[in-house]
Amino acid sequence: MKNGIPQVLLLGNGINRAFNSDSWDELLNSIDKRSERYDIGGYRCPETLKAILITEDSLENALQDQKERLGNLGTEKPEKQMTLLRRLMNIGFDEILTTNYSYELETAALGQSNFSEQALRRMRRHTDEVKRCETSLLLHTYNKIEQNGLEKRIWHIHGEARKPDSMILGAYYYGNLLGKIIDLNRRRGRYYSSAQTPVIRSWTDAFLLGDVYILGFGFGFAESDLWWLLNRKKRERGPVGKTYFYELKQTDGINRAKIDLLKIMNVEIIYKDVLDGDWQGVYEWAVGDIEKRVGKRVIRK
C-alpha cells in the first residue's frame, strides 16, 4: 500500500487491441456476423444491447457454443505484448482488476503461452466474505498467481472466458451485477468510513478504497457498474484513494461528454496523443508513467 491506500490497476482491452488481439467487437462478430450491421450510419449500438440483438436474447446458449474458442482467449499472444504486460504487473499493485474475459495477465505472469483447465482451478480463490468461489457475478472470487515470489490477485470483474456463465456481456447481466454491487455496498457502507487498515474482500472494495489506475479501458457509457462505483466513490465521506484515467487518443478523438463526466466524478485525466497510429508505443509510455507514479514495491507474500 502507499500511505495506507491500496494501489489498484484496472486494465481494459486496449493493450490487446494495440497488438491486434481479441476485442469485444471480434467476440460479438464471432457469435454472429450481424453484429457489424448495427454500427452503420453513425448510430452505434451499445455492446450490452447488441449482444441481445445478435443472439435474439439467447446469449447464454451462444456463449456455451463458443466455449472452446473462449477457452483460448488470452493465450499465445505476441512476445512483445507479454513483455509489456509483465512490466505492468511488476509495478507491484496490491490488486489487479480487469474487464477482460481473457487470460493474458495470467499467462504473462507465469511466463508461458498457455495453461490447462486444471492450472486455472488451482489459481482460483475467494475472500472470506463468501464460503466458496462464485460461478457468476465474481465479486469475491479472483485468480491467485505468484510472480517473482510475490502473490498477486487478478480479479476478472466481468467474468472469465472459460466460465461462460460468469461473463457479463448483455444488458440483463450488467443489471444483475449492478444490483448485487449496490446491495453489497449498502451492507459494507459503514466499513469504508471506519476501517483504519482496509481489508479488500471484493473487487469493489479495491475500486472504492484504492488509488485506481485505469489503462486501456474506454469507459463507455454502457459500463453502468463502473459509472455507479465512480459516483459512489465521490460520495464517500471516509478516506478513499484517487482515480486516474489514461486517455490515449488520436488527435481529434476526445469524447467530451465522457471526459467531463469523469472530471465531475473527481477522476484525474492523463492525456497522451497517438501519433502515426503507434498504439503500442503509447501503451509503453503509459506503463512507464504508471511506474513513476506508483513505484516498484514489495506487496503481500
Secondary structure, DSSP 8 states (H G I E B T S, - for coil): -BTTB-EEEEE-SHHHHHTT---HHHHHHHH-GGGGGGG-TT----HHHHHHHHHTS-HHHHHHHTHHHHTTTT-S--HHHHHHHHHHHTT--SEEEE--SS-HHHHHHHTSS---HHHHHHHEEE-TTSSS--SSS-SSEEEEEEETTEEEEEEETT-BTTBGGG---SHHHHHHHHHHHHHHHHHHHHHHHH-SS----SHHHHHHHSEEEEES----TT-HHHHHHHHHHHH--S----EEEEEEE-TT---HHHHHHHHHTTEEEEEEE--TT-HHHHHHHHHHHHHHHH-------
